[in-house]
Amino acid sequence: MLPQLETATLVIFDFPARKPGGEEQARALRALAEDIAAEPDLIWKIWTADKAAGRSGGIYLFRNRAAAEAYHAKHAARLTAAGVTGIEAVYRSYNAELTAITRGPVSET
């Protein structure tokens, strides 16, 4: 039997946005970005926002589902501790061949 290959996994977070907080919030978000960048098995993250709907979030690509699930638990706990409720997260795989044709910015390196 062949070993099962790990499949890169997207996790998509969406939650109510905080109101803009100036320089202090900007510093805190930069520190958060640096912490996220050091997350094991994270390949990349795209930060998302919908100002009209008052929502924020991100699209993350992890090397495997286990890493995505571990980060989901960590980030949901961090958001909850900060008073954020209504956190939504979904997992998805993607079709690399078709994504390359449509110039999707997905790279697993």
Buried (B, 14 or more C-beta within 10 A) or exposed (E): EEEEEBEBBBBBBBBBBBEEEEEEEEEEEEEEEEEBEEBEBBBBBEEBEEEEEEBBBBBBBBBBBEBBBBBBEEBBEEBEEEEBEEBEBEEEEBEEEEEEEEEEEBEEE
